[in-house]
């Protein structure tokens, strides 16, 4: 049996960047479970498992366009430093959560600290990066065997 869209699968993975640095892994955790083609994972990961059989191992290289997309310059914003809480000292690399006008929270990272402001980047940390995944397929549950109430 091979993976096809609509199947629910379990897969172990090890994700690296082109320079070999690890950004995520299922090592020491349960395998990732998702419905293939269901939009639950990035496009390149979704496409990369199609055709695999239980026990198969493979490496997929995913260009940024099929991962988290390109870096969007509109997602980098200037924020007045005096609007930070007085006990918070902004530093480059610091991760923060902001709220939009609808009250939805989203993560940002400080990329530059200036005298009067800071630059915040709301892009996904892996935006603009090509990703490499080592995959091992553990389980396939065909869509026809999934019972819904």
Backbone torsions as a table, in degrees:
resi	resn	phi	psi	omega
1	UNK	NA	134.7	179.5
2	UNK	-116.1	151.2	-179.6
3	UNK	-66.3	135.4	172.7
4	UNK	-138.2	163.8	179.9
5	UNK	-56.2	139.2	-178.5
6	UNK	97.6	-21.7	177.3
7	UNK	-71.2	150.3	169.6
8	UNK	-101.2	128.8	-175.5
9	UNK	-127.4	164.6	170.5
10	UNK	-124.1	130.5	-176.5
11	UNK	-140.7	136.7	169.5
12	UNK	-88.7	146.1	-177.2
13	UNK	-145.1	158.6	177.3
14	UNK	-141.4	111.2	-175.4
15	UNK	-103.8	129.5	178.3
16	UNK	-131.2	162.8	172.4
17	UNK	-94.9	173.0	-178.3
18	UNK	-58.2	-29.4	-179.3
19	UNK	-82.6	1.7	178.1
20	UNK	92.1	-7.0	-179.6
21	UNK	-71.6	139.7	-177.9
22	UNK	-85.8	131.2	175.9
23	UNK	-111.2	-18.6	177.4
24	UNK	-168.4	153.3	179.4
25	UNK	-161.2	149.4	174.8
26	UNK	-92.5	3.7	179.1
27	UNK	-54.1	129.5	179.1
28	UNK	80.3	2.9	179.9
29	UNK	-128.1	171.4	173.6
30	UNK	-65.9	152.8	176.7
31	UNK	-64.7	156.8	177.4
32	UNK	-72.9	130.3	178.0
33	UNK	-114.2	130.7	177.6
34	UNK	-159.7	162.6	175.6
35	UNK	-89.1	123.2	-179.2
36	UNK	-66.4	127.6	-179.6
37	UNK	84.1	2.3	-177.0
38	UNK	-88.7	2.4	179.0
39	UNK	75.7	17.2	-177.5
40	UNK	-86.5	-19.1	178.8
41	UNK	-130.7	169.8	179.7
42	UNK	-62.5	153.0	-174.4
43	UNK	-53.8	-46.9	-177.4
44	UNK	-65.5	-32.9	177.0
45	UNK	-69.9	-46.5	178.3
46	UNK	-55.2	-50.0	-179.5
47	UNK	-68.5	-31.1	-175.8
48	UNK	-67.5	-24.6	-177.8
49	UNK	-89.5	-16.3	-178.1
50	UNK	-61.3	131.5	179.3
51	UNK	92.9	-9.8	178.6
52	UNK	-74.8	153.8	174.8
53	UNK	-116.8	159.8	-179.8
54	UNK	-54.6	131.3	-179.1
55	UNK	93.0	-15.9	178.6
56	UNK	-64.8	144.2	173.4
57	UNK	-125.2	139.0	176.3
58	UNK	-157.7	162.6	176.5
59	UNK	-112.7	130.0	176.6
60	UNK	-118.4	136.2	175.9
61	UNK	-104.8	123.6	-173.6
62	UNK	-116.3	115.6	176.9
63	UNK	-67.6	153.6	-177.1
64	UNK	-49.9	-35.9	-177.7
65	UNK	-64.1	-26.1	178.2
66	UNK	-102.6	9.9	179.3
67	UNK	-114.9	-104.2	-177.7
68	UNK	-107.3	13.0	175.4
69	UNK	78.0	177.2	178.7
70	UNK	-75.1	163.2	173.4
71	UNK	-67.5	130.2	179.9
72	UNK	-103.7	111.7	-178.1
73	UNK	-60.7	-25.4	178.5
74	UNK	-69.3	-13.2	-179.9
75	UNK	-90.6	2.3	175.1
76	UNK	-102.8	123.2	-174.2
77	UNK	-131.8	150.9	176.8
78	UNK	-92.4	135.8	-176.9
79	UNK	-132.4	129.6	-178.2
80	UNK	-60.6	132.9	-176.9
81	UNK	-66.8	-28.1	-179.3
82	UNK	-74.8	-4.3	177.0
83	UNK	-91.9	-3.0	174.2
84	UNK	-78.4	151.5	173.9
85	UNK	-58.1	144.4	-175.7
86	UNK	-59.6	-27.1	-177.7
87	UNK	-88.7	1.8	-179.6
88	UNK	-102.6	120.9	177.5
89	UNK	-101.7	107.6	-177.2
90	UNK	-67.0	135.7	178.4
91	UNK	-134.9	146.0	177.2
92	UNK	-58.0	133.8	-179.8
93	UNK	95.2	-14.5	-179.4
94	UNK	-65.1	135.2	177.9
95	UNK	-96.6	133.2	179.4
96	UNK	-134.0	163.8	171.6
97	UNK	-113.7	135.4	177.0
98	UNK	-120.3	164.6	176.1
99	UNK	-118.6	143.0	174.8
100	UNK	-91.6	-174.2	-177.0
101	UNK	-64.0	-22.1	179.2
102	UNK	-90.6	2.2	179.7
103	UNK	84.0	4.5	178.6
104	UNK	-77.7	135.8	179.6
105	UNK	-92.7	146.8	176.7
106	UNK	-147.5	146.2	-178.8
107	UNK	-79.6	146.0	174.1
108	UNK	-136.6	159.7	176.6
109	UNK	-126.6	137.8	176.4
110	UNK	-75.6	122.6	-179.2
111	UNK	-109.4	-15.8	177.3
112	UNK	-158.6	138.0	175.6
113	UNK	-112.2	122.4	178.3
114	UNK	-110.8	178.5	-179.5
115	UNK	-61.5	-46.3	-173.8
116	UNK	-108.7	-8.6	-174.6
117	UNK	-153.0	172.0	172.6
118	UNK	-128.4	151.8	172.9
119	UNK	-97.9	127.2	-179.5
120	UNK	-112.2	135.9	180.0
121	UNK	-112.8	118.3	-179.9
122	UNK	-98.4	4.3	174.7
123	UNK	-64.3	152.2	172.5
124	UNK	-59.8	141.6	-178.9
125	UNK	-56.4	-24.1	-179.8
126	UNK	-100.0	7.2	177.3
127	UNK	-60.9	138.7	178.4
128	UNK	80.6	3.0	-177.4
129	UNK	-111.7	139.2	171.2
130	UNK	-80.4	139.8	-175.7
131	UNK	-116.7	149.4	177.3
132	UNK	-124.8	126.3	179.0
133	UNK	-121.2	129.6	166.7
134	UNK	-92.9	123.3	-174.4
135	UNK	-117.3	147.1	170.5
136	UNK	-137.3	116.6	-178.7
137	UNK	-79.1	126.0	-175.1
138	UNK	-104.6	-37.6	-173.4
139	UNK	-154.6	145.4	173.9
140	UNK	-127.9	128.9	169.8
141	UNK	-117.2	105.8	-178.7
142	UNK	-60.8	148.4	-179.1
143	UNK	-54.5	-35.7	-177.9
144	UNK	-65.8	-17.6	-179.9
145	UNK	-98.7	-1.7	-179.7
146	UNK	-87.6	120.6	-177.8
147	UNK	-97.4	129.1	177.0
148	UNK	-114.5	145.3	-178.3
149	UNK	-89.1	NA	NA
